[in-house]
Structure formats: C-alpha cells, structure tokens
C-alpha cells in the first residue's frame, strides 16, 4: 500500500471512568460509568486522517496481548495499513487511565508499554512507506529518536512533517529542524521555547523558528488558534475563530484536529484552509463520547461547515477570535 499519511503512532487502551468532578488528593469518588476503548494520540490521529479521506499507515509497536489485538482490529476496520507495526512478545501494550468529568474536561495518565520501545530502526524498516507518503505526523507520546529518523527519511523524499508536541517535552534542535508544522498549545509553546509562562507568543514562536521549526499553529483554548508562517515575524498571524457546540467529552478532540490537518495537507490544501477543516472536525468530535467514535468523515465535516453561516472566519489578532480549542464552559470548541 502507498500511504498519503504515515503516523509514528502511540497506541494505548483507554480505561475511561466518568466522575462528577476532579477528586481531591487522597479523595475517593463514586464513578457513574466505565469503558475500555482504543486510544493513543498517534492512533487517534491516524483514525481521524483516515476518516478525512487519507490513505493512512501506522508505524507502531504493540504488546502481544488483548489490547494490542484491539489496536490491530481497529486499524483494519478503518482501512489503515499496519504492515509497519511490530509485535513485542512479553511486553504489555500501552494503557491510558482517563477521568472524564461532568463538565466534559478530563485528566489522562499514560503508560506507553511496548510503544516506549519504538526506535530509529523501526523508522528505517518503514522507509519504503516514508519515502512515498505526502505527510508524516507524530506526537510526543512516542520516542523522539524514532520520530526524528522518520521525519528525516520522509523529508528527504519531499514529504511534509507535522509534530503535535504533546505531552509537553523538551525538543532537541535537531528534531525541530525537521518539523514543517508544529502544533503546540500556549503552555507547550512557551515550555518548548524555554520561556516563562507569561512570555509573548511572538517571542516563543520566533525562538522555535530560529531553531529550525517551520510553521507554528498555536491553539489557545477559549482565545482561539493562530498560525505563524515562517518568515512572518512582525506580521499578525492568521487567527481562526472556533465553533460553539455542545460538549459530551473532549477525549481525542486534539487528535482529530491533528489527523484532519494532516489529511488536508496531504490533499494539497493550503495550511490556512487545512486549519479550517481541522477546527471543524474537532468541533464535531466533542459531540460524542470516547476518543474515536465521534470522529467525523470529510463529507460530514464539509457539510457541517457549509451550514455554519459564517460562524468561522479568519481575522487579525486584534479581532480576538472566539475559540479554536475546548473551553471548560462545556459549550465551546
């Protein structure tokens, strides 16, 4: 299979418990729901990209257990190529413990299991896929050395690289120099740049771009999201307002954004247009429970956007876009 999008993919089984509110330290709360389902930032983004019309392949590592078989079954059902997946006998697959609260917010703790063993050799073995794809995406849930090798192989062949730097972690300049599009939230942005939490956004973006990062798409929760293109220092970034929608839960919403963005870029869409589709797909994703069940198709996303009657727009920074990320009010994406 020739893939449009290759994901250096984390996988974990999501163990989701539903609570009225976050428990205090040492407190026990009675939950009102529990589910086990497929998850992992990389796997979620791969599913999102596939539903947005891309041919997708995953580069991943699983345990030889029921959770690993859950991953393979999900990818097969979504038409995702898993030929670059290694099964690791004797190692567990990844697991995430997720608490979802009644306002839609959540907390997540991830034990990566076999996924922590992804290494440059796995990217080298997947070189035929990486050299023929259009976009390679990854997150900080997979080892940076594997991501860097995959990006280097793909970029040398002309592919576009996309990194969602979550969970927040320091990135080596050598990896940043291989990133065409970086998608941090505002906290991750400043942490990556090594600046204080109150440092100006422009200063953080410029610091990362000085280390070689390409475009930086910053998600800002209730304040919106902004796209800083390379060489645009001193110019206002492109800002995109979000959509007010009912929120069931936000699990996988950011991964939906990432996957939809990658699929649109692979189709040849400009970054600004890809951001519009990704923002809409993420808005639709928060309307259902779980990481992937409510991820929309491309047709559904386009249809929904067509009916928004101008609810999304690009603006200058001074126009203060409404939102392009989930806010704890439970009504906004």
C-alpha positions as CSV (number, residue, x, y, z in Angstrom):
1,X,0.0,0.0,0.0
2,X,1.1,3.5,-0.7
3,X,0.0,5.9,2.1
4,X,-0.8,9.6,1.9
5,X,-0.2,9.9,5.6
6,X,2.1,7.9,7.8
7,X,1.7,8.2,11.6
8,X,4.5,7.4,14.0
9,X,1.9,6.2,16.3
10,X,1.4,5.8,20.0
11,X,-1.3,3.3,21.0
12,X,-3.0,2.6,24.3
13,X,-6.2,1.2,25.5
14,X,-8.3,3.9,27.1
15,X,-9.6,3.0,30.5
16,X,-12.2,5.7,31.0
17,X,-14.0,6.4,34.2
18,X,-16.7,9.1,34.4
19,X,-16.8,11.3,37.5
20,X,-18.9,14.4,38.6
21,X,-15.7,16.4,39.2
22,X,-11.9,16.0,39.7
23,X,-11.2,14.2,43.0
24,X,-9.1,16.0,45.6
25,X,-5.7,14.4,46.5
26,X,-6.5,11.3,48.6
27,X,-10.2,11.5,47.9
28,X,-12.4,8.6,46.7
29,X,-15.4,9.5,44.4
30,X,-18.1,7.2,43.1
31,X,-18.0,7.0,39.3
32,X,-21.0,6.7,37.1
33,X,-19.5,5.0,34.2
34,X,-16.6,2.9,32.9
35,X,-15.5,1.9,29.4
36,X,-12.5,0.4,27.7
37,X,-11.7,1.5,24.2
38,X,-9.0,2.3,21.6
39,X,-6.8,5.3,22.1
40,X,-3.3,6.9,22.0
41,X,-2.6,10.3,20.4
42,X,-1.0,8.7,17.3
43,X,-3.6,6.0,16.7
44,X,-6.4,8.5,17.2
45,X,-4.9,11.0,14.8
46,X,-4.4,8.1,12.3
47,X,-8.1,7.2,12.5
48,X,-9.1,10.9,12.1
49,X,-6.9,11.2,9.0
50,X,-8.4,8.0,7.5
51,X,-12.0,9.3,8.1
52,X,-11.0,12.6,6.4
53,X,-10.2,10.6,3.3
54,X,-6.5,10.0,3.5
55,X,-4.8,6.6,2.9
56,X,-3.0,6.1,6.2
57,X,-0.3,3.8,7.5
58,X,0.9,3.5,11.1
59,X,4.4,2.9,12.4
60,X,3.9,1.5,15.9
61,X,4.9,-1.2,18.5
62,X,2.3,-3.3,20.4
63,X,2.4,-5.9,23.0
64,X,1.2,-9.5,22.2
65,X,-2.0,-9.1,24.3
66,X,-5.7,-8.4,24.0
67,X,-5.1,-4.6,24.0
68,X,-2.6,-5.0,21.1
69,X,-5.1,-7.1,19.2
70,X,-7.7,-4.3,19.8
71,X,-5.4,-1.9,18.0
72,X,-4.9,-4.2,15.0
73,X,-8.7,-4.8,14.8
74,X,-9.4,-1.0,14.9
75,X,-6.8,-0.2,12.2
76,X,-8.1,-3.0,10.0
77,X,-11.6,-1.7,10.4
78,X,-10.5,1.9,9.4
79,X,-8.5,0.7,6.4
80,X,-5.2,1.7,8.0
81,X,-2.1,-0.1,6.8
82,X,-0.4,-1.8,9.8
83,X,2.4,-3.6,8.0
84,X,5.0,-1.4,9.8
85,X,3.7,-2.5,13.2
86,X,6.0,-4.6,15.4
87,X,4.5,-7.0,18.0
88,X,6.7,-7.3,21.1
89,X,6.2,-10.7,22.9
90,X,6.3,-10.4,26.7
91,X,5.7,-6.6,26.7
92,X,2.3,-5.0,27.5
93,X,0.5,-2.7,25.1
94,X,0.1,0.9,26.2
95,X,-2.7,1.9,28.6
96,X,-4.2,5.3,29.5
97,X,-6.2,5.9,32.7
98,X,-8.7,8.7,31.9
99,X,-11.0,10.6,34.2
100,X,-13.9,12.4,32.4
101,X,-15.8,14.9,34.4
102,X,-19.4,16.1,34.0
103,X,-18.3,19.4,32.5
104,X,-16.5,17.5,29.7
105,X,-13.0,18.1,30.9
106,X,-10.6,15.2,31.6
107,X,-7.3,14.1,33.0
108,X,-5.1,11.4,31.5
109,X,-2.2,9.3,32.7
110,X,-0.4,7.2,30.0
111,X,1.7,4.1,30.5
112,X,3.2,3.6,27.0
113,X,4.1,-0.1,27.3
114,X,5.6,-1.6,24.2
115,X,5.3,1.8,22.4
116,X,8.2,3.1,24.5
117,X,10.5,0.7,22.5
118,X,9.9,2.5,19.2
119,X,13.4,3.3,17.9
120,X,15.2,4.6,14.8
121,X,15.5,1.1,13.4
122,X,11.7,0.9,13.1
123,X,11.6,4.0,11.0
124,X,14.4,2.6,8.8
125,X,12.4,-0.6,8.3
126,X,9.4,1.5,7.3
127,X,11.5,3.6,4.8
128,X,9.5,2.4,1.7
129,X,6.3,3.9,3.2
130,X,8.0,7.0,4.5
131,X,9.6,7.8,1.1
132,X,6.4,7.6,-0.8
133,X,3.9,9.4,1.5
134,X,2.9,13.0,1.5
135,X,2.7,13.7,5.2
136,X,4.3,12.2,8.3
137,X,2.9,13.0,11.7
138,X,3.9,12.2,15.3
139,X,3.3,13.4,18.9
140,X,5.5,13.4,22.0
141,X,3.9,10.1,23.1
142,X,6.5,8.2,21.0
143,X,10.2,8.3,21.5
144,X,11.7,11.4,19.8
145,X,14.6,9.4,18.2
146,X,12.1,7.4,16.2
147,X,10.2,10.5,15.2
148,X,13.4,12.3,14.1
149,X,14.5,9.3,12.0
150,X,11.1,9.0,10.3
151,X,10.9,12.8,9.6
152,X,14.5,12.7,8.2
153,X,13.7,9.8,5.8
154,X,10.4,11.3,4.7
155,X,11.6,14.8,4.3
156,X,14.5,13.8,2.2
157,X,11.9,12.4,-0.2
158,X,9.8,15.5,-0.2
159,X,7.2,14.7,2.4
160,X,5.7,17.3,4.9
161,X,6.2,16.7,8.6
162,X,3.8,17.6,11.4
163,X,4.5,17.3,15.1
164,X,2.0,17.7,17.9
165,X,4.3,18.3,20.9
166,X,2.0,16.8,23.5
167,X,2.6,15.8,26.2
168,X,4.9,18.8,26.7
169,X,8.6,17.8,26.5
170,X,11.9,19.5,25.5
171,X,12.6,19.0,21.8
172,X,16.2,18.8,20.5
173,X,17.0,21.4,17.9
174,X,17.9,18.6,15.5
175,X,14.3,17.4,15.7
176,X,12.8,20.9,15.5
177,X,14.8,21.5,12.3
178,X,12.9,18.6,10.7
179,X,9.4,19.9,11.6
180,X,7.4,21.7,8.9
181,X,4.4,22.3,11.1
182,X,4.4,22.4,14.9
183,X,1.0,22.4,16.8
184,X,1.5,23.3,20.5
185,X,-1.0,24.8,22.8
186,X,0.0,28.0,24.5
187,X,1.6,26.3,27.6
188,X,3.5,23.8,25.4
189,X,4.7,26.7,23.1
190,X,6.5,28.6,25.9
191,X,7.8,25.4,27.5
192,X,9.3,24.3,24.2
193,X,10.9,27.7,23.7
194,X,12.3,27.7,27.2
195,X,10.5,30.9,28.1
196,X,8.4,32.0,31.1
197,X,4.6,31.3,31.1
198,X,3.9,35.0,30.6
199,X,6.3,35.5,27.7
200,X,4.8,37.0,24.5
201,X,3.6,34.4,22.0
202,X,5.6,36.0,19.2
203,X,8.8,35.7,21.1
204,X,8.2,32.0,21.8
205,X,7.3,31.3,18.1
206,X,10.4,33.2,16.9
207,X,12.6,31.2,19.3
208,X,11.3,27.9,17.9
209,X,11.6,29.1,14.3
210,X,15.1,30.3,15.0
211,X,15.9,26.7,15.9
212,X,14.6,25.5,12.6
213,X,10.9,24.8,13.2
214,X,8.7,25.7,10.2
215,X,5.1,27.0,10.6
216,X,3.7,27.1,14.2
217,X,0.0,26.7,14.8
218,X,-0.8,27.7,18.3
219,X,-4.0,26.5,19.9
220,X,-5.2,28.9,22.7
221,X,-8.3,27.3,24.2
222,X,-11.1,29.9,24.6
223,X,-8.9,32.6,22.9
224,X,-8.7,30.8,19.6
225,X,-5.8,29.5,17.5
226,X,-3.2,31.3,15.4
227,X,-1.0,30.2,12.5
228,X,2.5,31.7,12.3
229,X,4.2,31.1,9.0
230,X,7.9,31.1,8.6
231,X,9.4,34.5,7.9
232,X,6.4,36.3,9.2
233,X,8.0,37.9,12.2
234,X,6.4,41.3,12.9
235,X,3.3,40.4,11.0
236,X,0.0,39.4,12.6
237,X,-0.6,35.6,12.4
238,X,-3.7,34.2,10.8
239,X,-6.3,33.7,13.5
240,X,-9.3,31.4,13.3
241,X,-12.4,31.6,15.4
242,X,-13.9,28.4,16.6
243,X,-17.4,26.9,16.9
244,X,-19.8,26.9,19.8
245,X,-21.1,23.3,20.1
246,X,-22.4,21.1,22.9
247,X,-19.6,19.1,24.5
248,X,-20.0,15.5,25.6
249,X,-16.3,15.0,26.2
250,X,-13.0,16.2,24.7
251,X,-11.1,12.9,24.6
252,X,-9.5,12.7,21.1
253,X,-10.5,16.2,20.0
254,X,-7.0,17.5,19.6
255,X,-6.0,14.3,17.8
256,X,-9.0,14.8,15.5
257,X,-7.6,18.2,14.7
258,X,-4.1,16.8,14.0
259,X,-5.4,14.0,11.8
260,X,-7.8,16.2,9.8
261,X,-4.9,18.7,9.4
262,X,-2.6,16.0,8.0
263,X,-5.2,14.7,5.6
264,X,-6.0,18.1,4.2
265,X,-2.3,18.9,3.7
266,X,-1.8,15.6,2.0
267,X,-4.6,16.6,-0.4
268,X,-2.6,19.7,-1.3
269,X,-4.7,22.2,0.7
270,X,-3.0,25.4,2.0
271,X,-2.3,25.5,5.7
272,X,-4.9,28.1,6.4
273,X,-7.6,26.0,4.6
274,X,-6.4,22.8,6.3
275,X,-6.8,24.6,9.7
276,X,-10.4,25.5,8.9
277,X,-11.3,21.8,8.2
278,X,-9.3,20.6,11.2
279,X,-11.0,23.0,13.5
280,X,-14.5,22.0,12.3
281,X,-13.7,18.3,12.6
282,X,-12.5,18.8,16.2
283,X,-15.7,20.7,17.0
284,X,-17.8,17.7,15.7
285,X,-15.6,15.2,17.6
286,X,-16.5,16.7,21.1
287,X,-20.2,15.9,20.4
288,X,-19.7,12.2,21.3
289,X,-18.1,10.1,23.9
290,X,-14.7,8.4,23.6
291,X,-11.6,9.1,21.5
292,X,-12.7,7.9,18.0
293,X,-16.4,7.1,18.0
294,X,-17.5,10.6,17.1
295,X,-14.6,11.5,14.7
296,X,-16.3,12.8,11.5
297,X,-15.8,11.9,7.9
298,X,-14.6,14.5,5.4
299,X,-18.1,14.7,3.8
300,X,-19.7,15.3,7.2
301,X,-17.2,18.0,8.1
302,X,-17.6,19.8,4.8
303,X,-21.4,19.6,5.1
304,X,-21.4,20.9,8.7
305,X,-19.1,23.8,7.7
306,X,-21.3,24.7,4.8
307,X,-24.2,25.2,7.3
308,X,-22.3,27.3,9.8
309,X,-23.4,30.6,8.1
310,X,-20.1,32.4,8.7
311,X,-19.5,31.2,12.2
312,X,-15.9,30.7,11.4
313,X,-13.6,33.3,9.9
314,X,-10.0,34.4,9.7
315,X,-9.2,37.6,11.5
316,X,-6.3,39.7,12.6
317,X,-5.1,39.2,16.2
318,X,-6.9,42.4,17.4
319,X,-10.2,40.9,16.4
320,X,-9.8,38.3,19.1
321,X,-11.2,35.1,17.6
322,X,-13.8,33.3,19.8
323,X,-12.2,29.8,20.1
324,X,-10.4,27.0,18.4
325,X,-10.0,24.7,21.3
326,X,-12.2,23.4,24.1
327,X,-13.0,25.7,27.0
328,X,-14.1,24.4,30.4
329,X,-17.5,26.0,30.0
330,X,-18.5,22.8,28.2
331,X,-20.1,24.6,25.3
332,X,-17.2,25.7,23.1
333,X,-14.7,24.1,20.7
